[in-house]
């Protein structure tokens, strides 16, 4: 009798979990973690100073100490609120991450991103050198290709897709059609569902959803940021090109 009861409980629990994971979500909040491999970035920094034979040993020693005293991955949090075919991505602070040399530009989170998918519009508040700017334009154009991979993320089954942005930045995404809004972290969108995991392999960056909080409707209206000086994409490019190859992180 006891065995039968346990079996029934397991079946009912399994059915309940399946029903929860099978539920279609149209509004809510997603918590993300942005993880950056600081050691991989540090090794790339060292390569850039190898031509300076006098400074190389100093940088090597500094990097050795960095690896001994700091975690390999810098992790910062963010949230995405969604509903009514609109989203608002809000980054968390990066104060708890110690960069090595120029890696501060990579770990940083600069964008508060509002998207109106029905209107094909986004408004991005960009924080650049302690100044706020507002970029208003159409949604990012990403060349996606859905492939056969799959992964379970935050309790949702996801399919794998590969894409390219800015003509050269390679990205890998895992998205779920159980969340019926074609969006994701930062300005990444364009897949038939919500992106719950996003990798920029060559930049050593991964965004991963850690929690999905479904709601019937958004807790408060989703509205664009309004603080900042207006600018367009050309003005943004001219502004950040001083940062060299790392300027692309301001362009995301």
Secondary structure, 3 states (H helix, E strand, C coil): CHHHHHHHHHHHHHHHHHHHHHCCECCEEEEEEEEEEHHHHHHHHHHHCCCCHHHHHHHHHHHHHHHHHCCCEEEEEEEEEEECCEEEEEECCCCCCCCCHHHHHHHCCCEEEEEECCCCEEEEEEEECCEEEEEEEECCCCEEEEEEEEEEECCEEEEEEEEEECCCEEEEEEEECCECCCCCCCCCCCCCCEEEEEEEHHHCEEEEEEEEEECCCCCCCCCCCCCCEEECHHHHHHHHHHHHHHHHHHHC
